Structures are given as C-alpha cells and as structure tokens.
C-alpha cells in the first residue's frame, strides 16, 4: 500500500488530486518520489527536519501561553507546487495591487483626490486606527510607502486565487520561506528530481538592495534592522534577516538622534544610519510623536525622517491601507489609479456602514466570518458556523455598537493539500503569503509561505492559532541550475 492510497480528498479544491481522483500533472513526479517512502521512513525524515529547525533556532512565540512560549515552527514535508502559468497570473496581480496601494497611500497623505472624488469615503480613512495625521504632506523617498508587502491569497472551491488580506506594515514569515527551502534540500533532496524550482535564496540580497535604493544620498549607506527585542513573536526572523543581509540588528536604545540625524552606538563611537528596516509599529516608533510610554523606538526619529536624513521601510502611515475596511475597496482603488480591472479578486466583503448591510451581517452572523478591521494573526475574529450561540451574540453586540470596526465575509472553504498527520497523509486547508519588494521596481519572491491549518477541519492557518507551513515551489519557465542549494552535508536519515 502506498502513502497516497488511502488519501481521501474532501469537498474543497485539492491542490494535488483533481475531481476525478487523478494526480494533477505538475504533481506527478513529486507523487512518484513520495510513493517510494514508507510511513516509517517518512516519519524518520520528518523528525530529522524538526531537528534541523531545532539546531538553527527556527522558532516563533505564542503570547497566549504561560510557559514554553517559544516553539519550533511546525513544518510539513509534502511541498506545495505552483505551475508556471498559475504563478505568472499571481505575480502580475500582486504587482498591480501593490502599485495601486502605493498610489493610494501617497494620495491620502497629500492631495486626497480619491476622497474628494467620493471613491473612498472620507470617514473611512479619518476613522482608521492606523491613519497618521502627522504624516500628511510628509515626503517619502521615491514616493514609495510599502517596500515590503505580504499579501495573503486563498483558493476557492473552483480553484480561483483570491486576495484574503494585505499586510503592509511589517509582514512577517519570510524567514520560514527560506528555512523551509533549506530543510527540503537537505533532508528531502530526491523530491526535487524532475523539477526546475525557482530559487528563493536571493531574497535577502534583494531586500538589502531595496533598502539601499531608498537611502538618502550617501556613497556607502548604512542600513539597520530595528527590532522590538527578544520577546517579539518574530524575533527569530529579525535576527535571521539582519544576519543574511549583513546589517546590524538594533533596538531603540542602540540609536540616538542628534541634529535630526540618526546615529548608532558602536564600540568605535557613533556611526550615522541612513536606512532603518523597522519591525516596530508606528505607535512605538517615537515617543515624542506617538505613544509617550514607548521604550521600543527612538525619540526624535520622526523629525529626522521628516528632514529627509533617514529612510524608513516601510514608511510611516502605511497601516491605513492595512485596514480591512480599506481592503474591501481595493478593487475600486485599482480601477481609480490604474484604470484596470483587478487581476486578483477580493473575497466578497460586507462593510456594515449602512443600515441594510449592517442588518444583513447581524442577521446572518452564524454563516459569516466576522473580523475586526485592525486585528491580525487570527485574533478579533468570529467563525460564525463554528461559534457558540454565546460567542455569536457577543459579536452581534460588538458589531451593532461599532460597525466601522468590523467587516464580514462568507466562509471560504480554503483549498486543501496532503499533509503528514499522525503517520498518514490527510487533507488540510492551506493559504499562501507571497512577499513583494518595491524599490526601483516591484519584485515578487517566487512562491511564499504556504501556511497549513494542522487541526482537522480548521480554516485558521495562523501560527499563533496552531498552524504550520510547507515549502512552496514555483516551477521555472526554462531549465536552470538550482543555485540556492546550500553547501554542506546533511545526513537525511541519521542513525539514532
């Protein structure tokens, strides 16, 4: 009996098996390789992969637990494959979307044409939690606000890709994309046979180049990564990216502003800083402007930024486009600035801003997904069909009291993928977070982070809610060398 012989696809779109039970064409070489594994052998390799992550300290933090909050990121060894044709459309759609959202951000902080023309309601922007009045009229390098973006995609029952949400402030997870590829190449090298998989290892160099491209005029610009510190859920990623980019990892206390110029404290004295890749939210970035109680940021940083002496990635104020209510209007935004139809559609979304829509949401809440517009990570969300009567009643009170703070969407049965669960392959729901960089041009990392809802039947893929991840392969249009293979040796099946 083979590993896939008792695999039972559910009612959702299956990435590997079509409606007739046949393996999709671009998965056939992988499935053939996978069939050579016995359950025992695959379990051994999976344990080796876990050991790989343990040795490299690949962890994330779960804030909701009292003890043992640092966890190894759960990894599944059956990779997701995206065909060349599928990826071409995804890539074009992501570039279109990021271009339009950057034009939108520049507009709402300057001329506000889209508000004056009534395409986006004025109150929707001015009531947004992350709209920064302090940034109105503030110039940013190259007029680019979002240099690093992570856009969450899902597939519906028909297999169509839809945008679930945009992450435009400080999207996390790209380190796991790079680590997943590294472990696959070390522990499961034979699975790559028959494939030309586009590399991902140049992401760090591309990100560093984007930082240098937005730097104020300097012969050799200095960039740093600003982290909130070791207790942040993405601290592993902060250290990982800083090391791979060859830049300093700093906290707010390591930086000082003098005469509207940012300096870094070093053993050699003060060194000027030209670019800050910040993983600290606006609220905490400068206590002289935003939260007075913040100890994470740098006092005076906003004035240095306003003076053009330092660049920030991402720019201040990008969170207004991160708002889920603004997300609902992204198709309008694309048509307004680019005069194009969206290549990637949104999930149908209800904004309960008028009486009729509010009544629909309140009446059908047991069938909808209700989300708070300023939350992320699976928090502030109600899955209506799976919620208790008490939970639904509580959310109904919240939405009725504060309609602007919520959106609602129909439940989308996310696509599924074979996943190694308790010694067998079982279908689990997945999504995809590709990463987009914007400097002199827009670049999309081939693939992204495929997140997996490891609990049976769950549609929540967030790591903070018990999700894991897979390596994501984008197939190359033409043969190429797998240049991102890391040097060194690794025994995929050590004796123990």
Secondary structure as UniProt FT lines:
FT   TURN            3..6
FT   TURN            19..20
FT   HELIX           25..27
FT   HELIX           28..35
FT   HELIX           39..56
FT   STRAND          59..61
FT   TURN            63..64
FT   STRAND          70..72
FT   STRAND          75..82
FT   HELIX           84..108
FT   TURN            109..111
FT   HELIX           113..116
FT   TURN            117..118
FT   HELIX           122..126
FT   TURN            129..130
FT   HELIX           133..135
FT   TURN            136..137
FT   HELIX           141..143
FT   STRAND          148..155
FT   TURN            157..158
FT   STRAND          161..167
FT   HELIX           174..187
FT   HELIX           189..192
FT   TURN            193..194
FT   TURN            201..202
FT   HELIX           203..213
FT   TURN            219..220
FT   STRAND          223..226
FT   TURN            230..231
FT   TURN            233..234
FT   HELIX           235..245
FT   STRAND          248..250
FT   HELIX           252..254
FT   STRAND          255..258
FT   TURN            259..260
FT   STRAND          261..266
FT   TURN            267..268
FT   STRAND          269..272
FT   STRAND          275..278
FT   HELIX           282..285
FT   TURN            287..289
FT   TURN            292..293
FT   TURN            299..300
FT   HELIX           301..306
FT   TURN            307..308
FT   STRAND          311..313
FT   TURN            316..317
FT   HELIX           318..321
FT   HELIX           324..327
FT   TURN            328..329
FT   HELIX           330..338
FT   STRAND          345..346
FT   STRAND          349..351
FT   TURN            352..353
FT   HELIX           355..363
FT   HELIX           365..367
FT   STRAND          368..372
FT   TURN            373..374
FT   TURN            377..378
FT   STRAND          381..383
FT   HELIX           384..386
FT   HELIX           389..401
FT   HELIX           403..405
FT   STRAND          406..410
FT   STRAND          416..421
FT   TURN            422..423
FT   STRAND          424..438
FT   STRAND          442..444
FT   STRAND          449..452
FT   TURN            456..457
FT   HELIX           463..465
FT   STRAND          468..475
FT   TURN            483..484
FT   TURN            492..493
//
